[in-house]
Amino acid sequence: RGGPASHGASLFHRRPGSIGSIAGKVQKKKKMPGHMGDEQRTIMGAYVYMIDYKNNLIYIQGSIPGAKGQYVCLQDAYWKGFGPDQTPPFPSFLPSPEEDLTKRTFDECQLQAPSQYAYHLDFGHPTGGPPVKA
């Protein structure tokens, strides 16, 4: 947790203070100064707008936390249910084992997500916004 950001905390923010003296050793899990972070981050509501299953590429709208070349775990949104009048989650493609994907062209290997234009109009999203009455 570190020290306070104010109230006399000059040059103190990550100093440990007393670290104890049990058998002359520092206890495990003692909060010490040093590197913070490097934990798993979750981005909710990321929009997958295209999948190229021939080249194993997933196109996601927005930024993804982490360094280049790192693994990314994707999962379906769990907080929203889909009614009978709504589209199912994208994607819904499973190739058969005997199908050879290398013989397909680039255009045949693209899965396009449904448009979000209606979503933007319904909820007044800044990129779409509600229709303006003249």
DOFI-206832 format. One record per residue: residue number from 1; residue in one letter; x, y, z of N, C-alpha, C in turn. Coordinates in nm, 2 decimals. Layout:
// residues N
- NUM,a,X,Y,Z,X,Y,Z,X,Y,Z;
...
***
This chain:
// residues 134
- 1,r,0.08,-0.12,0.00,0.00,0.00,0.00,0.09,0.12,0.00;
- 2,g,0.20,0.13,0.05,0.28,0.25,0.05,0.24,0.35,0.16;
- 3,g,0.30,0.46,0.16,0.27,0.56,0.26,0.17,0.66,0.21;
- 4,p,0.13,0.76,0.29,0.03,0.85,0.25,0.10,0.95,0.15;
- 5,a,0.01,1.01,0.06,0.06,1.10,-0.04,0.08,1.24,0.02;
- 6,s,0.02,1.27,0.13,0.04,1.40,0.19,0.06,1.38,0.35;
- 7,h,0.03,1.48,0.42,0.04,1.48,0.57,0.19,1.45,0.61;
- 8,g,0.28,1.53,0.56,0.42,1.51,0.60,0.49,1.40,0.54;
- 9,a,0.45,1.34,0.43,0.51,1.23,0.37,0.62,1.26,0.27;
- 10,s,0.72,1.34,0.31,0.82,1.38,0.22,0.93,1.27,0.22;
- 11,l,0.96,1.22,0.10,1.06,1.12,0.08,1.02,0.99,0.16;
- 12,f,0.90,0.96,0.17,0.86,0.85,0.26,0.77,0.75,0.18;
- 13,h,0.72,0.78,0.07,0.60,0.71,0.01,0.61,0.56,0.00;
- 14,r,0.73,0.50,-0.02,0.74,0.36,-0.02,0.84,0.31,0.08;
- 15,r,0.87,0.38,0.18,0.97,0.33,0.28,0.90,0.24,0.38;
- 16,p,0.97,0.13,0.42,0.90,0.03,0.50,0.88,0.06,0.65;
- 17,g,0.96,0.15,0.71,0.94,0.17,0.85,1.01,0.05,0.92;
- 18,s,0.95,0.01,1.03,1.01,-0.10,1.11,0.97,-0.23,1.03;
- 19,i,1.07,-0.32,1.02,1.04,-0.45,0.95,1.03,-0.56,1.04;
- 20,g,1.04,-0.54,1.17,1.03,-0.65,1.27,1.16,-0.72,1.29;
- 21,s,1.17,-0.80,1.39,1.29,-0.87,1.43,1.26,-1.00,1.49;
- 22,i,1.20,-1.09,1.41,1.17,-1.22,1.45,1.28,-1.31,1.40;
- 23,a,1.37,-1.36,1.49,1.48,-1.44,1.46,1.57,-1.38,1.36;
- 24,g,1.58,-1.24,1.36,1.67,-1.17,1.28,1.64,-1.18,1.13;
- 25,k,1.51,-1.21,1.10,1.48,-1.23,0.96,1.36,-1.14,0.92;
- 26,v,1.34,-1.11,0.80,1.23,-1.03,0.75,1.11,-1.13,0.72;
- 27,q,1.00,-1.10,0.77,0.88,-1.19,0.75,0.84,-1.20,0.60;
- 28,k,0.79,-1.31,0.56,0.73,-1.32,0.43,0.61,-1.23,0.41;
- 29,k,0.60,-1.18,0.29,0.49,-1.09,0.25,0.50,-0.96,0.32;
- 30,k,0.61,-0.92,0.38,0.63,-0.79,0.43,0.63,-0.69,0.32;
- 31,k,0.55,-0.58,0.34,0.53,-0.48,0.23,0.66,-0.40,0.23;
- 32,m,0.73,-0.40,0.11,0.86,-0.34,0.10,0.85,-0.24,-0.02;
- 33,p,0.94,-0.15,-0.03,0.95,-0.06,-0.15,1.00,-0.15,-0.27;
- 34,g,0.96,-0.10,-0.39,1.01,-0.17,-0.51,0.90,-0.17,-0.61;
- 35,h,0.91,-0.27,-0.70,0.82,-0.28,-0.82,0.67,-0.30,-0.77;
- 36,m,0.59,-0.22,-0.83,0.44,-0.24,-0.81,0.38,-0.27,-0.95;
- 37,g,0.27,-0.35,-0.95,0.21,-0.38,-1.07,0.23,-0.52,-1.12;
- 38,d,0.23,-0.54,-1.25,0.25,-0.67,-1.31,0.14,-0.77,-1.27;
- 39,e,0.02,-0.72,-1.25,-0.09,-0.81,-1.22,-0.18,-0.82,-1.35;
- 40,q,-0.27,-0.91,-1.34,-0.36,-0.93,-1.45,-0.46,-0.81,-1.46;
- 41,r,-0.48,-0.76,-1.58,-0.57,-0.66,-1.60,-0.69,-0.71,-1.68;
- 42,t,-0.81,-0.66,-1.65,-0.93,-0.70,-1.73,-0.99,-0.58,-1.79;
- 43,i,-1.01,-0.59,-1.92,-1.08,-0.48,-2.00,-1.22,-0.54,-2.03;
- 44,m,-1.32,-0.48,-1.98,-1.46,-0.53,-2.01,-1.52,-0.46,-2.12;
- 45,g,-1.60,-0.53,-2.20,-1.67,-0.47,-2.31,-1.59,-0.44,-2.43;
- 46,a,-1.48,-0.51,-2.45,-1.39,-0.49,-2.57,-1.47,-0.55,-2.69;
- 47,y,-1.47,-0.48,-2.80,-1.55,-0.51,-2.92,-1.46,-0.59,-3.02;
- 48,v,-1.50,-0.71,-3.04,-1.43,-0.79,-3.14,-1.50,-0.77,-3.27;
- 49,y,-1.43,-0.70,-3.37,-1.51,-0.67,-3.49,-1.46,-0.76,-3.61;
- 50,m,-1.35,-0.83,-3.60,-1.32,-0.92,-3.71,-1.23,-1.03,-3.66;
- 51,i,-1.24,-1.15,-3.72,-1.16,-1.27,-3.69,-1.11,-1.33,-3.82;
- 52,d,-0.98,-1.34,-3.83,-0.92,-1.41,-3.94,-0.87,-1.54,-3.89;
- 53,y,-0.95,-1.65,-3.91,-0.91,-1.78,-3.85,-0.81,-1.85,-3.93;
- 54,k,-0.78,-1.81,-4.05,-0.67,-1.87,-4.13,-0.54,-1.83,-4.07;
- 55,n,-0.52,-1.71,-4.04,-0.39,-1.65,-3.99,-0.39,-1.64,-3.83;
- 56,n,-0.50,-1.68,-3.76,-0.51,-1.67,-3.62,-0.50,-1.53,-3.57;
- 57,l,-0.57,-1.44,-3.63,-0.58,-1.30,-3.59,-0.71,-1.26,-3.54;
- 58,i,-0.72,-1.19,-3.43,-0.84,-1.13,-3.38,-0.83,-0.98,-3.37;
- 59,y,-0.92,-0.91,-3.44,-0.91,-0.77,-3.44,-1.01,-0.71,-3.33;
- 60,i,-0.95,-0.63,-3.24,-1.03,-0.58,-3.13,-1.02,-0.43,-3.13;
- 61,q,-1.14,-0.37,-3.11,-1.14,-0.22,-3.11,-1.09,-0.17,-2.98;
- 62,g,-0.99,-0.07,-2.98,-0.94,-0.01,-2.86,-0.80,-0.07,-2.83;
- 63,s,-0.75,-0.03,-2.71,-0.62,-0.07,-2.67,-0.63,-0.19,-2.58;
- 64,i,-0.52,-0.27,-2.58,-0.51,-0.39,-2.49,-0.39,-0.36,-2.40;
- 65,p,-0.41,-0.38,-2.27,-0.29,-0.36,-2.18,-0.19,-0.46,-2.19;
- 66,g,-0.07,-0.43,-2.16,0.04,-0.52,-2.16,0.14,-0.49,-2.27;
- 67,a,0.25,-0.57,-2.27,0.36,-0.54,-2.37,0.33,-0.62,-2.49;
- 68,k,0.40,-0.58,-2.60,0.39,-0.65,-2.73,0.44,-0.79,-2.71;
- 69,g,0.38,-0.89,-2.78,0.42,-1.03,-2.77,0.37,-1.10,-2.65;
- 70,q,0.29,-1.04,-2.56,0.24,-1.11,-2.45,0.11,-1.18,-2.48;
- 71,y,0.07,-1.28,-2.40,-0.05,-1.35,-2.42,-0.17,-1.27,-2.37;
- 72,v,-0.28,-1.29,-2.44,-0.41,-1.22,-2.41,-0.52,-1.32,-2.39;
- 73,c,-0.59,-1.32,-2.29,-0.70,-1.41,-2.26,-0.83,-1.34,-2.29;
- 74,l,-0.91,-1.40,-2.38,-1.04,-1.34,-2.42,-1.15,-1.44,-2.37;
- 75,q,-1.26,-1.38,-2.32,-1.38,-1.46,-2.28,-1.50,-1.38,-2.31;
- 76,d,-1.61,-1.45,-2.32,-1.74,-1.38,-2.34,-1.78,-1.30,-2.22;
- 77,a,-1.86,-1.20,-2.25,-1.91,-1.11,-2.14,-2.01,-1.19,-2.06;
- 78,y,-1.99,-1.19,-1.93,-2.08,-1.27,-1.84,-2.19,-1.19,-1.77;
- 79,w,-2.19,-1.06,-1.78,-2.29,-0.99,-1.71,-2.41,-0.95,-1.79;
- 80,k,-2.41,-0.99,-1.92,-2.53,-0.95,-2.00,-2.59,-1.08,-2.07;
- 81,g,-2.72,-1.09,-2.05,-2.79,-1.20,-2.11,-2.84,-1.16,-2.25;
- 82,f,-2.86,-1.26,-2.33,-2.91,-1.23,-2.47,-3.05,-1.28,-2.48;
- 83,g,-3.14,-1.19,-2.52,-3.28,-1.23,-2.53,-3.31,-1.30,-2.66;
- 84,p,-3.43,-1.34,-2.69,-3.46,-1.41,-2.81,-3.45,-1.32,-2.94;
- 85,d,-3.47,-1.19,-2.92,-3.46,-1.10,-3.03,-3.32,-1.04,-3.05;
- 86,q,-3.23,-1.08,-2.97,-3.09,-1.03,-2.99,-3.00,-1.13,-3.06;
- 87,t,-2.89,-1.07,-3.12,-2.80,-1.16,-3.19,-2.71,-1.24,-3.09;
- 88,p,-2.68,-1.36,-3.13,-2.59,-1.44,-3.04,-2.45,-1.38,-3.03;
- 89,p,-2.37,-1.42,-2.93,-2.24,-1.36,-2.92,-2.15,-1.40,-3.05;
- 90,f,-2.07,-1.31,-3.09,-1.98,-1.33,-3.20,-1.85,-1.37,-3.15;
- 91,p,-1.78,-1.47,-3.21,-1.80,-1.54,-3.33,-1.88,-1.67,-3.30;
- 92,s,-1.93,-1.73,-3.40,-1.99,-1.87,-3.39,-1.94,-1.95,-3.50;
- 93,f,-1.81,-1.98,-3.51,-1.75,-2.06,-3.62,-1.66,-2.16,-3.56;
- 94,l,-1.69,-2.29,-3.60,-1.60,-2.40,-3.56,-1.57,-2.48,-3.69;
- 95,p,-1.45,-2.48,-3.73,-1.42,-2.56,-3.86,-1.43,-2.71,-3.83;
- 96,s,-1.46,-2.78,-3.93,-1.46,-2.93,-3.92,-1.32,-2.98,-3.93;
- 97,p,-1.29,-3.09,-3.87,-1.15,-3.14,-3.86,-1.10,-3.17,-4.00;
- 98,e,-1.18,-3.22,-4.09,-1.13,-3.25,-4.23,-1.12,-3.13,-4.32;
- 99,e,-1.17,-3.02,-4.28,-1.16,-2.90,-4.37,-1.02,-2.84,-4.37;
- 100,d,-0.97,-2.81,-4.49,-0.83,-2.76,-4.50,-0.84,-2.60,-4.52;
- 101,l,-0.81,-2.53,-4.42,-0.82,-2.38,-4.43,-0.71,-2.32,-4.51;
- 102,t,-0.61,-2.39,-4.55,-0.50,-2.33,-4.63,-0.54,-2.30,-4.77;
- 103,k,-0.64,-2.37,-4.82,-0.69,-2.36,-4.96,-0.79,-2.24,-4.97;
- 104,r,-0.83,-2.18,-4.86,-0.93,-2.07,-4.87,-0.86,-1.94,-4.90;
- 105,t,-0.93,-1.85,-4.96,-0.87,-1.72,-4.99,-0.88,-1.63,-4.86;
- 106,f,-0.82,-1.52,-4.87,-0.82,-1.43,-4.75,-0.97,-1.38,-4.72;
- 107,d,-1.04,-1.35,-4.82,-1.18,-1.30,-4.80,-1.27,-1.41,-4.74;
- 108,e,-1.24,-1.53,-4.77,-1.33,-1.64,-4.72,-1.30,-1.67,-4.57;
- 109,c,-1.19,-1.62,-4.52,-1.15,-1.65,-4.39,-1.18,-1.54,-4.29;
- 110,q,-1.26,-1.45,-4.33,-1.30,-1.33,-4.24,-1.43,-1.35,-4.18;
- 111,l,-1.44,-1.33,-4.05,-1.57,-1.33,-3.99,-1.59,-1.18,-3.94;
- 112,q,-1.70,-1.12,-3.99,-1.73,-0.98,-3.96,-1.84,-0.98,-3.85;
- 113,a,-1.81,-0.89,-3.76,-1.91,-0.88,-3.65,-2.03,-0.79,-3.70;
- 114,p,-2.15,-0.81,-3.64,-2.26,-0.73,-3.68,-2.23,-0.58,-3.65;
- 115,s,-2.29,-0.49,-3.72,-2.27,-0.35,-3.70,-2.32,-0.30,-3.57;
- 116,q,-2.25,-0.20,-3.51,-2.29,-0.14,-3.39,-2.36,-0.01,-3.41;
- 117,y,-2.40,0.02,-3.53,-2.46,0.15,-3.56,-2.60,0.16,-3.48;
- 118,a,-2.68,0.06,-3.48,-2.80,0.07,-3.41,-2.78,0.08,-3.26;
- 119,y,-2.67,0.02,-3.21,-2.64,0.03,-3.06,-2.61,0.18,-3.03;
- 120,h,-2.53,0.24,-3.12,-2.49,0.38,-3.09,-2.61,0.47,-3.10;
- 121,l,-2.71,0.44,-3.18,-2.83,0.53,-3.19,-2.92,0.51,-3.07;
- 122,d,-2.93,0.38,-3.02,-3.01,0.35,-2.91,-2.97,0.42,-2.78;
- 123,f,-2.84,0.41,-2.75,-2.79,0.45,-2.62,-2.72,0.59,-2.63;
- 124,g,-2.72,0.66,-2.74,-2.66,0.79,-2.75,-2.51,0.79,-2.73;
- 125,h,-2.44,0.69,-2.79,-2.29,0.68,-2.78,-2.23,0.80,-2.85;
- 126,p,-2.12,0.86,-2.79,-2.06,0.98,-2.85,-2.03,0.97,-3.00;
- 127,t,-1.99,0.85,-3.05,-1.96,0.84,-3.19,-2.08,0.83,-3.28;
- 128,g,-2.19,0.79,-3.23,-2.31,0.79,-3.31,-2.41,0.89,-3.27;
- 129,g,-2.45,0.88,-3.14,-2.55,0.98,-3.09,-2.69,0.95,-3.14;
- 130,p,-2.79,1.01,-3.07,-2.93,0.99,-3.11,-2.95,1.08,-3.24;
- 131,p,-3.05,1.04,-3.31,-3.08,1.12,-3.43,-3.13,1.26,-3.39;
- 132,v,-3.09,1.36,-3.47,-3.12,1.50,-3.44,-3.25,1.53,-3.51;
- 133,k,-3.34,1.59,-3.43,-3.47,1.63,-3.49,-3.45,1.78,-3.55;
- 134,a,-3.49,1.79,-3.68,-3.48,1.93,-3.74,-3.60,2.01,-3.71;
***
